[in-house]
Amino acid sequence: MFDSPTLDLAPYADFADMPAHLRPTYCSWHDASWRSLLVQTFDHATEAEDVALPAVADLHLVLCVAGDAVMRTHADENSVRRWVPGTLELMVRGRPLSFEPAQQLSRPGRPVPAVNERISAMQSYDATATSAASPAVIWRLLIDARTWPEWSTVDALDTERSSGLDPDGHDRIGTVRAFRTGRIVTAERLIGLDEEKRLTYEDEFNWAIRDYQAVVDLVPTADGGTTIHWYGTYTARWGLGWLMRGIMRRTMQRMADGLAIHATIRSAGSKTP
């Protein structure tokens, strides 16, 4: 997105080495006559000593769509990250951004992370909700993947990409449960079940996060209800950490709240004479 009434190319005037580093392949400004959103694609050089982007007034999002490299960005002196398809970098308005191959930064006592090494911080969420339903009622909803579209944020259970689903709704350890939300399908694998007390799962495939593990604890309350404690840890894909932090916290709180409300309604319905 940019705020300029016309695209301001002045900051790029001194970027004389641009042809040595990249070749423009598409520009929505010229190729599609867009005026509210600028989308550009480039083919980058296989190797570069240093690539500097100028400070601009507009907001830039840099998305990697091919290749595999470890680089440091001067936007953060301590930022050494792996750039693979899906990596997203937000350029701060009015500040220059420079990229250097991380291999140049190695020095005694501070080795550069290997390309396959995880260098993203683990993140977490913690959601709590209270339901008037008993742990037994809530457990039946958790363990039966078919009910999740009724109370959670997912739209549907994808049976074709799931495996081990129990036809009676009593999924077991090792079951892979795939859910579709909009056009995105993600899946989880059950790795721990403590009847009516704790359900544990991990990611089987997820486009935005990895190393994901979550726990749902059911704690009985004095009045016969249940406190739902839903918490987990994960690593977001490069460039998505700031985005996924908010999304995961909001989404998982909605999951806990939806489970609590649906279980309460179901419990009340079963008691109606």
C-alpha positions in Angstrom: 0.0 0.0 0.0 1.2 3.6 -0.5 -0.1 7.0 0.4 1.4 9.0 -2.5 -1.1 10.3 -5.1 1.4 9.0 -7.7 4.2 6.5 -7.2 7.3 8.3 -6.0 10.4 6.8 -7.6 12.7 9.6 -6.5 14.2 7.6 -3.6 15.3 4.9 -6.1 17.2 7.4 -8.2 20.6 6.5 -6.6 19.9 2.7 -6.8 22.2 2.5 -9.7 23.1 -1.1 -9.2 19.6 -2.4 -9.5 20.1 -4.2 -12.8 23.0 -6.1 -11.3 20.8 -7.4 -8.5 17.3 -7.9 -10.0 15.3 -7.8 -13.1 11.7 -6.5 -13.0 9.2 -9.0 -14.4 5.8 -7.4 -13.5 4.5 -4.0 -12.3 0.8 -3.5 -11.5 1.2 0.2 -11.9 2.2 -0.1 -15.5 0.9 -3.5 -16.5 -2.6 -3.3 -14.9 -3.1 0.4 -14.3 -3.6 0.0 -10.6 -3.5 3.1 -8.5 -4.2 2.0 -5.0 -1.9 -1.0 -4.7 1.5 -1.5 -6.2 2.6 -5.1 -6.9 5.9 -5.8 -8.4 7.8 -9.0 -9.0 11.5 -9.4 -9.7 14.0 -12.1 -10.6 17.0 -11.7 -8.3 20.7 -12.4 -9.0 21.9 -15.8 -7.7 24.5 -14.1 -5.6 24.9 -10.6 -4.2 27.4 -9.1 -1.8 24.9 -6.5 -0.5 21.4 -5.3 -1.6 20.3 -2.0 -0.2 16.7 -0.7 -0.6 16.1 3.1 0.0 14.0 4.8 2.6 10.6 5.6 1.2 7.4 7.2 2.5 5.2 4.3 1.3 4.7 1.0 3.1 6.5 -2.0 1.4 6.0 -5.7 2.0 8.7 -7.9 0.6 7.6 -11.5 -0.1 10.0 -14.3 -1.0 8.5 -16.6 -3.6 11.4 -18.8 -4.6 14.9 -19.8 -3.5 16.6 -20.5 -0.2 19.1 -18.3 1.5 20.2 -17.1 5.0 20.7 -13.4 5.2 20.8 -10.6 7.7 18.6 -7.4 7.4 20.1 -4.2 8.6 16.6 -3.2 9.8 17.5 -5.2 12.8 21.2 -5.7 13.5 20.5 -9.0 15.2 18.2 -10.3 12.6 19.7 -13.4 10.9 16.9 -15.3 9.2 16.3 -17.9 6.6 14.5 -16.7 3.4 12.4 -19.3 1.7 9.1 -19.0 -0.2 6.6 -17.4 2.1 9.1 -15.2 4.0 7.6 -11.7 4.5 9.5 -8.6 5.4 7.8 -5.3 6.4 9.8 -2.2 5.5 9.3 0.6 8.0 8.4 3.9 6.4 11.3 6.3 6.0 14.0 3.8 6.9 16.4 2.1 4.6 16.6 -1.7 4.5 19.8 -3.6 3.6 20.4 -7.3 3.1 23.7 -9.2 3.4 24.5 -12.9 3.0 24.8 -14.3 6.6 27.9 -16.2 5.6 29.8 -12.9 5.7 28.8 -12.3 9.3 30.4 -15.3 11.0 33.0 -14.5 13.6 34.6 -16.4 16.5 32.2 -17.2 19.3 29.2 -16.3 17.1 28.6 -18.9 14.3 26.0 -18.2 11.7 23.0 -20.6 12.0 22.9 -23.3 9.4 20.2 -23.1 6.7 18.2 -25.8 8.2 18.5 -24.5 11.8 15.5 -23.0 13.5 16.2 -19.4 14.3 12.7 -18.2 15.0 11.5 -17.7 18.5 8.9 -20.0 20.0 5.6 -18.3 20.6 2.6 -19.2 22.8 -1.0 -18.6 23.5 -3.2 -19.2 26.6 -7.0 -19.2 26.5 -9.5 -19.9 29.3 -13.2 -20.2 29.3 -15.8 -21.5 31.8 -18.8 -23.7 30.9 -21.8 -24.9 33.0 -21.4 -28.3 31.3 -19.6 -31.1 32.9 -16.2 -32.3 31.7 -17.9 -35.4 30.3 -20.0 -33.3 28.0 -17.1 -31.1 26.8 -14.9 -34.2 26.3 -17.4 -35.7 23.9 -17.2 -32.6 21.8 -13.4 -32.4 21.8 -12.9 -36.1 21.0 -15.4 -36.1 18.1 -13.9 -34.1 15.2 -17.2 -34.1 13.5 -18.6 -31.6 16.0 -15.8 -29.1 15.6 -17.5 -27.1 12.8 -20.5 -26.6 15.1 -18.6 -24.7 17.8 -15.1 -23.8 16.7 -13.7 -21.4 14.1 -13.2 -24.1 11.5 -15.8 -24.4 8.6 -15.6 -28.1 8.0 -13.9 -31.4 8.7 -11.9 -32.6 5.7 -12.4 -36.4 5.8 -10.3 -37.0 2.7 -7.2 -35.5 4.3 -7.9 -36.9 7.7 -6.9 -40.4 8.8 -8.0 -42.7 11.6 -11.3 -41.0 12.3 -13.6 -43.1 14.5 -17.0 -43.5 12.9 -18.6 -43.3 16.3 -16.8 -40.1 17.2 -14.2 -41.5 19.6 -11.0 -40.5 17.9 -7.8 -42.2 19.3 -4.2 -41.3 19.7 -2.6 -41.1 16.3 -5.7 -39.8 14.5 -5.1 -37.0 12.0 -7.9 -34.5 11.9 -7.9 -32.1 9.0 -10.1 -29.0 9.1 -10.9 -26.5 6.4 -11.3 -22.8 7.2 -12.2 -20.8 4.1 -9.8 -22.2 1.4 -7.1 -23.2 3.9 -6.8 -26.8 5.2 -4.7 -27.6 8.3 -4.4 -30.8 10.2 -3.5 -31.9 13.7 -2.5 -35.3 15.2 -3.8 -36.5 18.5 -0.8 -37.4 20.7 -2.3 -37.6 24.2 -5.7 -38.4 25.7 -6.6 -38.5 29.4 -10.3 -39.3 29.5 -12.4 -36.2 30.4 -9.2 -34.4 31.7 -6.7 -33.6 29.0 -6.4 -33.7 25.2 -3.0 -33.0 23.5 -2.3 -32.6 19.8 0.4 -31.4 17.5 0.4 -30.0 13.9 0.4 -32.5 11.1 0.5 -29.9 8.4 0.0 -26.1 8.6 1.1 -23.5 6.1 1.7 -20.7 8.7 3.2 -22.4 11.7 5.3 -25.4 12.7 6.5 -27.2 15.8 2.9 -26.7 17.1 1.7 -28.5 20.2 -1.4 -27.7 22.1 -3.2 -28.9 25.3 -6.8 -28.7 26.3 -7.3 -29.2 30.1 -10.7 -29.7 31.6 -10.9 -28.8 35.3 -14.2 -29.5 37.2 -15.7 -26.5 39.1 -17.5 -26.6 42.4 -20.9 -26.1 40.8 -20.6 -29.0 38.4 -19.3 -27.0 35.5 -15.9 -26.9 33.8 -13.0 -24.6 33.4 -11.4 -25.0 29.9 -7.7 -24.2 29.7 -6.5 -24.2 26.1 -2.8 -23.4 25.6 -0.1 -24.1 23.1 3.3 -23.2 21.7 4.4 -22.9 18.0 7.0 -21.3 15.7 5.6 -19.1 13.0 7.0 -19.1 9.5 9.5 -16.4 8.7 8.0 -13.0 8.5 4.7 -14.1 10.0 5.6 -14.0 13.7 4.0 -10.6 14.4 0.9 -11.5 12.5 0.4 -15.0 13.9 0.9 -13.8 17.5 -2.4 -11.9 17.4 -4.2 -14.3 15.2 -3.5 -17.3 17.4 -4.4 -15.6 20.6 -7.7 -14.3 19.2 -8.6 -17.5 17.4 -7.8 -19.9 20.3 -9.8 -17.7 22.7 -12.7 -17.9 20.3 -12.2 -21.7 20.2 -12.4 -22.0 24.0 -15.4 -19.7 24.2 -17.2 -21.5 21.5 -16.6 -24.9 23.1 -17.8 -23.6 26.5 -21.0 -22.0 25.1 -21.9 -25.0 22.8 -21.3 -27.5 25.7 -23.5 -25.4 28.0 -26.4 -25.3 25.5 -26.1 -29.0 24.8 -26.0 -29.8 28.5 -29.1 -27.6 29.2 -30.9 -29.3 26.3 -30.3 -32.8 27.6 -31.8 -31.8 30.9 -35.0 -30.4 29.4 -37.9 -32.7 30.2 
